[in-house]
Structures are given as structure tokens and as C-alpha cells.
Amino acid sequence: MPNTFLIPRETLRNDDHVWLRRPDATLEIRSVSVLWKNRDTVVIGEGLAAGEQLITSSLSFAADGMAVTVAGEAKSLAEMSDRPATQ
């Protein structure tokens, strides 16, 4: 089906929301249109666009606008901040 997205069932939150990572590394909680779902998979009709980053991790607390990092990215950023500045 064109213009639809197949996502893992566990990434659907509160029956019709997903968590996305914005380009500024903050969390967006967005409402989506669910066309179909089963135990493992959900088909989204509206609310997602190609290239957006769907958050698949389970978070104990999620608030729109909170800072989020990609696994492995936090270590890279920490390593960069520990390095002495070059001239």
C-alpha cells in the first residue's frame, strides 16, 4: 500500500501515538492513523514521513521535547568532549 508504514507493534504507544526523534535530538510524541495491527506489526496510514527516526526503545518516562540520543551516539559525544581542543 503506498504512503503507509509498517512498524513494530511495541513502538505504538497508547494505541495511536509514536515517539519520534526530531532533528534537534528531542522527542516528539505524535498521533498517527492506525490502519491495521496484529500482535507483532502495525500499519500506519497517516502521521509518519519517510526518513523520520522512530524511537523503538522503551522509556520509563517520555515527555514531548525531552532530549534523546541514539544508542552509541552518547558515547561518541562524550568521547569528543573529553578530547583536548586542536588548533
C-alpha atoms as an extended CHARMM CRD file, in Angstrom:
* protein
*
        87  EXT
         1         1  MET       CA              0.0000000000        0.0000000000        0.0000000000  PROA      1               0.0000000000
         2         2  PRO       CA              1.5100000000        3.3460000000       -0.9880000000  PROA      2               0.0000000000
         3         3  ASN       CA              2.0470000000        6.0350000000        1.6660000000  PROA      3               0.0000000000
         4         4  THR       CA              1.8390000000        3.5510000000        4.5170000000  PROA      4               0.0000000000
         5         5  PHE       CA              4.4270000000        2.4600000000        7.0410000000  PROA      5               0.0000000000
         6         6  LEU       CA              4.8790000000       -0.9140000000        8.6920000000  PROA      6               0.0000000000
         7         7  ILE       CA              6.2400000000       -0.5560000000       12.2470000000  PROA      7               0.0000000000
         8         8  PRO       CA              6.8450000000       -2.9700000000       15.1250000000  PROA      8               0.0000000000
         9         9  ARG       CA              3.8160000000       -3.2810000000       17.4320000000  PROA      9               0.0000000000
        10        10  GLU       CA              5.8600000000       -2.3470000000       20.5110000000  PROA      10              0.0000000000
        11        11  THR       CA              6.6120000000        1.0910000000       19.0210000000  PROA      11              0.0000000000
        12        12  LEU       CA              2.9310000000        2.0680000000       19.0530000000  PROA      12              0.0000000000
        13        13  ARG       CA              2.1760000000        3.9600000000       22.2730000000  PROA      13              0.0000000000
        14        14  ASN       CA             -1.2920000000        4.4400000000       23.7990000000  PROA      14              0.0000000000
        15        15  ASP       CA             -2.9870000000        2.8130000000       20.7870000000  PROA      15              0.0000000000
        16        16  ASP       CA             -2.3770000000        5.6840000000       18.3360000000  PROA      16              0.0000000000
        17        17  HSD       CA              0.8750000000        7.5080000000       19.1410000000  PROA      17              0.0000000000
        18        18  VAL       CA              4.5270000000        7.0310000000       18.2700000000  PROA      18              0.0000000000
        19        19  TRP       CA              7.7270000000        8.5290000000       19.6310000000  PROA      19              0.0000000000
        20        20  LEU       CA              9.9960000000       10.2140000000       17.1080000000  PROA      20              0.0000000000
        21        21  ARG       CA             13.4330000000       11.7940000000       17.3570000000  PROA      21              0.0000000000
        22        22  ARG       CA             13.4310000000       15.2890000000       15.8940000000  PROA      22              0.0000000000
        23        23  PRO       CA             16.4950000000       16.6430000000       14.0210000000  PROA      23              0.0000000000
        24        24  ASP       CA             17.3460000000       18.7110000000       17.1340000000  PROA      24              0.0000000000
        25        25  ALA       CA             17.6450000000       15.4430000000       19.1590000000  PROA      25              0.0000000000
        26        26  THR       CA             14.4120000000       15.9270000000       21.1110000000  PROA      26              0.0000000000
        27        27  LEU       CA             11.4710000000       13.5850000000       21.4760000000  PROA      27              0.0000000000
        28        28  GLU       CA              8.2070000000       14.1980000000       19.6530000000  PROA      28              0.0000000000
        29        29  ILE       CA              5.0540000000       12.3680000000       20.6970000000  PROA      29              0.0000000000
        30        30  ARG       CA              2.8610000000       12.2200000000       17.6050000000  PROA      30              0.0000000000
        31        31  SER       CA             -0.6210000000       10.9180000000       16.8960000000  PROA      31              0.0000000000
        32        32  VAL       CA             -0.8540000000        8.5240000000       13.9450000000  PROA      32              0.0000000000
        33        33  SER       CA             -3.6170000000        6.8550000000       11.9780000000  PROA      33              0.0000000000
        34        34  VAL       CA             -3.5680000000        3.0830000000       12.5280000000  PROA      34              0.0000000000
        35        35  LEU       CA             -4.9650000000        1.1690000000        9.5520000000  PROA      35              0.0000000000
        36        36  TRP       CA             -4.3410000000       -2.3340000000       10.8740000000  PROA      36              0.0000000000
        37        37  LYS       CA             -2.4630000000       -4.1100000000       13.6390000000  PROA      37              0.0000000000
        38        38  ASN       CA             -1.7600000000       -7.5600000000       14.9490000000  PROA      38              0.0000000000
        39        39  ARG       CA              0.3770000000       -8.9060000000       17.7610000000  PROA      39              0.0000000000
        40        40  ASP       CA              3.6890000000       -8.0030000000       16.0600000000  PROA      40              0.0000000000
        41        41  THR       CA              3.0350000000       -5.3430000000       13.4360000000  PROA      41              0.0000000000
        42        42  VAL       CA              1.1560000000       -2.0880000000       12.8590000000  PROA      42              0.0000000000
        43        43  VAL       CA              0.3150000000       -0.4240000000        9.5470000000  PROA      43              0.0000000000
        44        44  ILE       CA              0.3170000000        3.3770000000        9.8130000000  PROA      44              0.0000000000
        45        45  GLY       CA             -1.6790000000        5.3330000000        7.2290000000  PROA      45              0.0000000000
        46        46  GLU       CA             -1.0680000000        8.9470000000        8.2690000000  PROA      46              0.0000000000
        47        47  GLY       CA              1.2630000000       10.6840000000       10.6660000000  PROA      47              0.0000000000
        48        48  LEU       CA              4.6820000000        9.4320000000        9.5420000000  PROA      48              0.0000000000
        49        49  ALA       CA              7.0430000000       10.5090000000        6.7830000000  PROA      49              0.0000000000
        50        50  ALA       CA              9.9430000000        8.7140000000        5.1350000000  PROA      50              0.0000000000
        51        51  GLY       CA             13.2420000000        9.3650000000        6.8610000000  PROA      51              0.0000000000
        52        52  GLU       CA             11.8500000000       10.1420000000       10.3080000000  PROA      52              0.0000000000
        53        53  GLN       CA             13.5080000000        8.4030000000       13.2430000000  PROA      53              0.0000000000
        54        54  LEU       CA             11.1050000000        6.1680000000       15.1340000000  PROA      54              0.0000000000
        55        55  ILE       CA             12.1200000000        5.5360000000       18.7370000000  PROA      55              0.0000000000
        56        56  THR       CA             11.9970000000        1.8100000000       19.3910000000  PROA      56              0.0000000000
        57        57  SER       CA             13.3860000000        1.7810000000       22.9420000000  PROA      57              0.0000000000
        58        58  SER       CA             11.1330000000        1.5960000000       25.9380000000  PROA      58              0.0000000000
        59        59  LEU       CA             11.4660000000        4.6650000000       28.1410000000  PROA      59              0.0000000000
        60        60  SER       CA             10.3300000000        4.7770000000       31.7630000000  PROA      60              0.0000000000
        61        61  PHE       CA              9.3040000000        8.3960000000       31.2090000000  PROA      61              0.0000000000
        62        62  ALA       CA              8.6550000000       10.2520000000       27.9540000000  PROA      62              0.0000000000
        63        63  ALA       CA              7.8210000000       13.9230000000       27.5580000000  PROA      63              0.0000000000
        64        64  ASP       CA              7.4810000000       15.8630000000       24.3490000000  PROA      64              0.0000000000
        65        65  GLY       CA             10.6300000000       17.9440000000       23.8670000000  PROA      65              0.0000000000
        66        66  MET       CA             12.9220000000       15.9420000000       26.1310000000  PROA      66              0.0000000000
        67        67  ALA       CA             16.4600000000       15.2910000000       24.8960000000  PROA      67              0.0000000000
        68        68  VAL       CA             17.0870000000       11.8540000000       23.3700000000  PROA      68              0.0000000000
        69        69  THR       CA             20.1890000000       10.1900000000       21.9590000000  PROA      69              0.0000000000
        70        70  VAL       CA             20.7360000000        7.2760000000       19.6370000000  PROA      70              0.0000000000
        71        71  ALA       CA             22.3870000000        4.2420000000       21.2540000000  PROA      71              0.0000000000
        72        72  GLY       CA             26.1280000000        4.6000000000       20.7520000000  PROA      72              0.0000000000
        73        73  GLU       CA             25.8140000000        8.2940000000       19.9560000000  PROA      73              0.0000000000
        74        74  ALA       CA             26.0760000000        9.3330000000       23.6070000000  PROA      74              0.0000000000
        75        75  LYS       CA             29.4500000000        7.6050000000       23.9310000000  PROA      75              0.0000000000
        76        76  SER       CA             30.7310000000        9.3050000000       20.7950000000  PROA      76              0.0000000000
        77        77  LEU       CA             29.6680000000       12.7250000000       22.0740000000  PROA      77              0.0000000000
        78        78  ALA       CA             31.2200000000       12.0530000000       25.4850000000  PROA      78              0.0000000000
        79        79  GLU       CA             34.4700000000       10.9540000000       23.8640000000  PROA      79              0.0000000000
        80        80  MET       CA             34.5550000000       14.0950000000       21.7590000000  PROA      80              0.0000000000
        81        81  SER       CA             34.0700000000       16.3420000000       24.8030000000  PROA      81              0.0000000000
        82        82  ASP       CA             36.9450000000       14.5820000000       26.6370000000  PROA      82              0.0000000000
        83        83  ARG       CA             39.4180000000       15.2450000000       23.8310000000  PROA      83              0.0000000000
        84        84  PRO       CA             41.6100000000       18.3250000000       24.0300000000  PROA      84              0.0000000000
        85        85  ALA       CA             40.8150000000       21.0460000000       21.5410000000  PROA      85              0.0000000000
        86        86  THR       CA             43.0520000000       21.1460000000       18.4930000000  PROA      86              0.0000000000
        87        87  GLN       CA             44.3700000000       24.3330000000       16.9660000000  PROA      87              0.0000000000
